[in-house]
Amino acid sequence: MAVFRALERAEDHPTAEELHTALRDLVPGFALKTVYAILRELADLELVESIPVSLGATRWEPNTDPHGHLVCDNCRRVLDLPVDPTVLMPLVRRAGRRFTLRGASLIVHGRCDRCAGG
């Protein structure tokens, strides 16, 4: 449960390595391999989601409600993007008629307010 609690407390979308760093002092001998295994198990249980960003390590989050992500191409910051699933999913279903859908994600790349100087 320590991994899940650390993920819930995170204000961003941490990597497994960042979660490991946050937890290793609290749980002596806690291996990075264990963090990965726990995250995969939590994802299988649909309690967390991985965010497949194109560059860098996979990001994780406990918010499994439908939403997208804004990814800064400069600093790799990841922000939640509210998305109305009643709009997004019909588009995905129409586009995916030739294969069985497993899920969908919306990831928008650009520069965050910090990197854009705003």
Number of C-alpha atoms within 10 A of each C-alpha: 8 13 19 18 10 17 24 15 10 16 10 15 22 21 20 23 16 15 21 21 14 15 19 13 10 10 11 8 9 14 13 17 11 13 20 17 12 17 21 15 13 17 17 11 10 12 14 21 19 17 20 15 18 12 9 9 14 15 19 21 21 20 15 12 11 16 17 20 20 20 22 19 17 13 11 18 18 21 17 14 15 12 14 11 13 9 9 16 15 11 11 14 14 9 11 11 9 8 8 8 11 5 7 13 14 15 19 16 16 14 17 19 9 11 13 10 7 6
